[in-house]
Amino acid sequence: MNAEGHRRWVRVSHWTIAASFLTVAVTGVLILMVHPRLYWGEVGNDLVPALLEIPISDNHQPEGWDQTTTFSNVAGAPISADRTYKIFNQNGWGRSLHFLAAWFLVITSFIYVLTGLFGGHIRRNILPRAKDLAPGTLVQDARDHLRPGDDVGGGPPYGAVQKAAYSGVVFVALPLMLLTGLTMSPAVTASLPFLLDAFGGYQSARTIHFFGFSALILFLIVHVAMVFVTGAGRQLRAMILGK
């Protein structure tokens, strides 16, 4: 296979997106650690049953508190309570850096898609044809990637699996992450309340956002693994220097 090589705008976009995504990933995990419980619908807190509890910090324990003061003997009256563990809270700087990096990711991805559409890169190299999505073609292409030869290049043309994965990231995962991220912003939904209806509520959007993030992390792991399988030095030179 004779590779065209990565054009300069593709290489610049790739590394900008990579840096911003890693920043978003780290800060996203820190934000999740503050309240590692996922819900479905409008409301979610320690008093609501969770759809999924993620034990990445002690904060996932809604029952981890001791009653210290009772204000009344009436059943259900307010009480004062202390947590039985130290609360993890990195929400302030984590959210600020998360949103900043997310805008770098969104803007760069938008420029990449527009440039790719007008320049033909998306049509030629990213969008899979119908025959590329045939199960037999995908299986065979996956096997070829796991047994790379000397003809594995550092750029397009891409195989069927690469096209399917890149298209899924560019046209499904990233737009979904953007929309669910905006839905979690009260300032945005005050102006665009249809987003809450579209995703079934704030907490539903947060849960979808988490699973979209998980899909992108899985893509990143496989992507990096394939870079090493097909020759890390050659692939990195291609993405830094071009052909």
N, C-alpha and C positions, 0 to 999 in steps of 0.2 A: 504494500500500500504506500503510495507516495503522498505524504502529508503536505498540505498547503502551508502549514505553519500558522501560528497565531498572529493576527494583525495587532498593531500597537494599541488600538483602542480596546481590543478584546483583553489584552494583557493588563492594561491600566485598570479596566473595569474589574477584572478578575481579582486583582490584589486589593483594590479598594473594598470590594464586596467581601472578600475573605476577612480583612481586618475588622470591618464593621460588624460582620456576622459573629466573629469570635467575641467581640466586645458585648454584643447583644446577648450572646449565649451565656457568658459569665454573669453579667448583671441580671439576666432573666432568672438564672438559678438562685441568685441571692434574693431576688424579690420573692420567688416562690418559697424559699426557706422561711420567710417571715410568716407565711400562712400556707403551709403545704397540704391543703385540703381543697379538693375540687368538687363543685356542685353543678346542678342543672337547674336552670330557671332564673328567676330574678334575684333571689336572696341566698346568701351563704355566710354563715358564721359558726362559732363554736356550739351554738344551740341547735343547729340544723344538721341532720344526718348528711354525711359526705358521700358523694358518688365514689370518690377515690381519696384515700389518705396516703401520702407519700412520706415515708419516714426519713427525710433528709435533714431534719432538725427536730428538736424536742417540741417545737411549736405545733406539731401535728396532733398533740395530745389534748383534746378539748376538756378532758376530765382532770387534768393535772393541776388542781388547786385545792387549797384547804380553807374551810370556813373559819374566819377569825372573830367576827362580831355579828350577833343577831340583833336586829333593831326591833323585832316584834315577835311575839309567840304565835301570831296568825300564820297559818299555812300559806306558803308562797310569798311571804313578805320579803323585802329586800335584805340582802346580807352583804357584809364586807368579806372579801376573800383575797388570799395571796396565792400566786402560782407556786407550785412545788419545784419548779425548775427555772433557770435563768432564761428570760425571753430573748430570742435572737431577733434583732431588729436592725437591718441595714437598708431600710426602705428609702431614706432620704437621698443619699448620693447614688444608690443603686438605680433608682427610678430616673434621676436626672441624666445619668450617663447612658442608661438604657434608651431613653427617648432620643438623646443626641445621636447615638450610634445608629439608631433605627432610621433616622432621617437620612444619614449618609447612605445607608443600605437601600432605602427606597429611591432616593434621587439617582444614585448610581445605577441601580437596576432599571429605572425608567429610561435613563439615557442609553443604557445598553440595548434595551428592547427597541427603542425608537431608531437608533443607529442600525441595529441589526435588521429591522424591517425595511428601512429605506435602502440599505446597502445590499440587501439580499442574503445576508448571513443567516438570518433566522430561517428563511425558506430553504436555502441550500443545505444547511448543516445541522439545524436544530429540530425542525418539525419532522416527525417520522412519517413515512408514507404508509399506506394501508398494508403493504406487504411486509414492512418493518415490524408491524405489530402482530404478525402471525406467530402463534406459540412456537412453532418449529424454528422460525427465524430467530426469535429471542433466545431460545434455549441454545441454539448453535452458536450464536454470537457470544453468549455468556461463557460457553466452553472455550471459544477462541480467546477470550480475554484472560481466562485462567491459564491458558497455554500460549502465552505470547511468543512470537518469533522475532526475528531481526527486522521485520517489516512494520512493526508497531511504531507509528510516528508520534510526534509531539503536537499534533493538531488535527484539524479536519482533513479529509472526511471522517465522520464518526460512524460507529456501528449502531445497530438497531437498539441495543440496550442503552447506550449513551444518549441517543436521541430521545428515547422514551423518558429516561431519568431527567435529562436537562429540561425537556418540555414540561414535565410534571412540576419541577422546581420553579421554572420561570412563569408558567401560566396557571398553576394551581396553588402550590404551597405558599409562595411569596405573596400573591394577591390576597389569599385567605388570611395570612398572618397580618397583613396591613389592615384589612377590614376589621378583623376581630380586635386588633390592637386599638384602632380608632374607636370601636364600640365600647371599650373599657374606659374611655376618657369621658367624664361627665360633661366637659366643655364642648366636646364634639357632638355627643348625643343630644345635648340641649338644642343644637341647631339642626341635627340630622337624626331625629328620633326613630326613623324607619330602620336604622341599623339595629336597634334593640329588638324590634319586631322580627327582623330578618334572621337574627341569630338566637331568638328565644330568650333574651334577657342578658343582663351583664354577666352572670355567673356561667351561663351556657357559652357565651363568647370567650370567657376566660378558659373554660375547659377545652374548647375547640382550639384556642390559641396554643395551649399546652401540647395537644396531640399533633398540631401542625409543626410546632417546634421539635417534637420528638422525631417526626418524619425527616425534618431537615438535618438533625443530628445524625440519623441513620445514613442519610445520603452522604454527609460529610465523612463519616467513618469509612464507608465503602469507597468513596472517591479517593481518599488518602491511601487506603489499602491498595487500590488499583494503580495508583501512581508508583508505589514501591514494587508491585508485581511486574509492572511493565518497564521498570527502569527509572528510579527516582531522579538520577542525575540528568538523564536525557530529557525527561518530562519537565523538570524544573528549568533547565536551560531553555527549552522551547517556550515555556510560559514567561520567562524573564527576558530572553534575548530575541525570541521569535523563532524563525525556522531553524 
